[in-house]
Amino acid sequence: MAAAVSVSNSVKDESTDTGPSSAPRPLNGNYDLAAEQENWMAGGDRRFSELSPGAEDATPGRECQRRVDDDLTSLSPKEIESRLERMRREFYNRRKIIIKNLPSDVSNQEVHELLGSYDLKYCFVDKYKGTAFVTLLNGEQAQCAIKEFHQYVLRDREISVQLQPTDALLCIANLPPVFTQQQFEELVRPFGNLERCFLVYSATTGHSK
């Protein structure tokens, strides 16, 4: 069973987490974190792929896993699709935006007023760089704010509004097959504020991988 979580440990994380995780990267300069995460969600990572026919008999561990899978309650196609939809929604729920090319004297209050029709959960303005880091209520609001204010002219300056670079997701594997979303949240909550937290479900069975 696998799940994914993205956390922040302090206010500093909110203002400085504007790029991929500092974890080691492959030497290939074309490494794409977002593409890797999409591939993992789609089941492309062999570490979490479905067992091929007959493979479950190759080792005692896989045989044990097969018995556990057999004991899990079969889900209806509707329930499977519902779980997959929740998983996809959380995976794409990127709610942090970055606003660039702001006037050098812009204030936090002015950014709040600019985005007054949205629910701001966090806002940090770096006046030296003319940049604001904003966390909105959800991914839908982030997309709407981008459509409304990207290339918007604020005090004779055309501002840029984009999603902040992809947050790194931590995958936690080998969880108990019957682990619930609530149990997983309780497990990881002590390590920081939860940004995104969700179980990864199989498109075939609807149960967590």
Secondary structure, DSSP 8 states (H G I E B T S, - for coil): --EEEEEE-SHHHHHH--SS-SS---S-TT--HHHHHHHHHTT-SGGG----TTGGGSSHHHHHHHHHHHHS----HHHHHHHHHHHHHHHT---EEEEES--TT--HHHHHHHTTTS-EEEEEEETTTTEEEEEESSHHHHHHHHHHHTT-EETTEE-EEEE-S----EEE----TT--HHHHHHHHGGGSEEEEEEE-B-TTTSSB-
